[in-house]
Amino acid sequence: MNESKSPTPVERRGYLVDNSVLQKLSRSANIQRRFAEITNTYPIYTCPPQVLEYCWSARNPAEYAELRRDMDLYTPAGIAPEQSAILDIHQALWDKGLMRGAGNADVLIAAYALANDLTLLTADHDFEHIQRALGHGILRQEYVAEQSDPPG
């Protein structure tokens, strides 16, 4: 059976949106455009480390509650990754010399994406390092630039 081509051929089940996208959403037309395309087409999932990272920017309890409500609009990823899967990602970063290429929260978020067969939407390069460490085709991630490329 042939699969139809979509604008994001890496997507299968849905997306997990990294905090880098959410934090740049209000100031980047390119990120706004891609976020709208994805949220209008695919389910968006959350996971505890991603929600914690998003809510970290709160300045007071009321703002924390507001940010947490933002995340409640999306579906929690149903499968928590096994500890060994998380540590395997971290080991792969070490094995490839990329141990500082992604923080612990990103390792956890990547593990949730893998456990739930989700694509990561990101506006930084941390998940590219994880993807490179794991090998081609294991972690699906889509990088969206803050600025769109000029026509050329």
WOLIN-V847554 format. One record per helix or strand. SS is the DSSP state (H for helix, E for strand). FROM is the first residue (numbers start at 1). TO is the last residue. Records with the same first field share a line. If there is no record, write none. Layout:
SS->FROM-TO + FROM-TO
This chain:
E->15-17 + 44-46 + 75-76 + 119-122 + 141-143
H->19-27 + 29-39 + 48-55 + 61-72 + 83-95 + 104-115 + 126-134
